[in-house]
Amino acid sequence: MTTAHPDAPVHRRVRALLLDYLQANPFCWRPGADGLTVEDVLDDYVPAAEAGRVPGLPQLLAYHPDLAGELQVFFAVHQHG
């Protein structure tokens, strides 16, 4: 039996969008590198945004208003600290 990962409510488009931003940054991890999964990489999106390496929630909401609800869920689930 598999348990749902916290990303389960996040729509595929949001995951793809955030991965694109991470992959465009040379300082972020890539899925598959050193055994990392897509979920491992997405878990690092919020800290990368806080460090200014990828767009944060305000910028993403401005760029992708159609995904606002899902982006807010993603950031709430992955908030660190």
MODELLER restraints for C-alpha pairs under 7 A, 6 or more apart:
rsr = mdl.restraints
at = mdl.atoms
rsr.add(forms.Gaussian(group=physical.xy_distance, feature=features.Distance(at['CA:6:A'], at['CA:77:A']), mean=6.61, stdev=0.5))
rsr.add(forms.Gaussian(group=physical.xy_distance, feature=features.Distance(at['CA:7:A'], at['CA:74:A']), mean=6.99, stdev=0.5))
rsr.add(forms.Gaussian(group=physical.xy_distance, feature=features.Distance(at['CA:10:A'], at['CA:70:A']), mean=5.76, stdev=0.5))
rsr.add(forms.Gaussian(group=physical.xy_distance, feature=features.Distance(at['CA:10:A'], at['CA:74:A']), mean=6.19, stdev=0.5))
rsr.add(forms.Gaussian(group=physical.xy_distance, feature=features.Distance(at['CA:11:A'], at['CA:70:A']), mean=6.70, stdev=0.5))
rsr.add(forms.Gaussian(group=physical.xy_distance, feature=features.Distance(at['CA:14:A'], at['CA:70:A']), mean=6.97, stdev=0.5))
rsr.add(forms.Gaussian(group=physical.xy_distance, feature=features.Distance(at['CA:14:A'], at['CA:71:A']), mean=6.69, stdev=0.5))
rsr.add(forms.Gaussian(group=physical.xy_distance, feature=features.Distance(at['CA:19:A'], at['CA:42:A']), mean=6.95, stdev=0.5))
rsr.add(forms.Gaussian(group=physical.xy_distance, feature=features.Distance(at['CA:21:A'], at['CA:54:A']), mean=6.12, stdev=0.5))
rsr.add(forms.Gaussian(group=physical.xy_distance, feature=features.Distance(at['CA:22:A'], at['CA:28:A']), mean=5.76, stdev=0.5))
rsr.add(forms.Gaussian(group=physical.xy_distance, feature=features.Distance(at['CA:22:A'], at['CA:54:A']), mean=6.56, stdev=0.5))
rsr.add(forms.Gaussian(group=physical.xy_distance, feature=features.Distance(at['CA:23:A'], at['CA:30:A']), mean=6.39, stdev=0.5))
rsr.add(forms.Gaussian(group=physical.xy_distance, feature=features.Distance(at['CA:25:A'], at['CA:53:A']), mean=6.97, stdev=0.5))
rsr.add(forms.Gaussian(group=physical.xy_distance, feature=features.Distance(at['CA:29:A'], at['CA:41:A']), mean=6.30, stdev=0.5))
rsr.add(forms.Gaussian(group=physical.xy_distance, feature=features.Distance(at['CA:30:A'], at['CA:41:A']), mean=6.77, stdev=0.5))
rsr.add(forms.Gaussian(group=physical.xy_distance, feature=features.Distance(at['CA:31:A'], at['CA:37:A']), mean=5.19, stdev=0.5))
rsr.add(forms.Gaussian(group=physical.xy_distance, feature=features.Distance(at['CA:31:A'], at['CA:38:A']), mean=5.13, stdev=0.5))
rsr.add(forms.Gaussian(group=physical.xy_distance, feature=features.Distance(at['CA:31:A'], at['CA:41:A']), mean=6.21, stdev=0.5))
rsr.add(forms.Gaussian(group=physical.xy_distance, feature=features.Distance(at['CA:43:A'], at['CA:78:A']), mean=6.28, stdev=0.5))
rsr.add(forms.Gaussian(group=physical.xy_distance, feature=features.Distance(at['CA:46:A'], at['CA:75:A']), mean=6.72, stdev=0.5))
rsr.add(forms.Gaussian(group=physical.xy_distance, feature=features.Distance(at['CA:46:A'], at['CA:78:A']), mean=6.47, stdev=0.5))
rsr.add(forms.Gaussian(group=physical.xy_distance, feature=features.Distance(at['CA:46:A'], at['CA:79:A']), mean=6.46, stdev=0.5))
rsr.add(forms.Gaussian(group=physical.xy_distance, feature=features.Distance(at['CA:48:A'], at['CA:54:A']), mean=6.01, stdev=0.5))
rsr.add(forms.Gaussian(group=physical.xy_distance, feature=features.Distance(at['CA:49:A'], at['CA:55:A']), mean=5.65, stdev=0.5))
rsr.add(forms.Gaussian(group=physical.xy_distance, feature=features.Distance(at['CA:49:A'], at['CA:56:A']), mean=4.75, stdev=0.5))
rsr.add(forms.Gaussian(group=physical.xy_distance, feature=features.Distance(at['CA:50:A'], at['CA:56:A']), mean=6.88, stdev=0.5))
rsr.add(forms.Gaussian(group=physical.xy_distance, feature=features.Distance(at['CA:61:A'], at['CA:68:A']), mean=5.54, stdev=0.5))
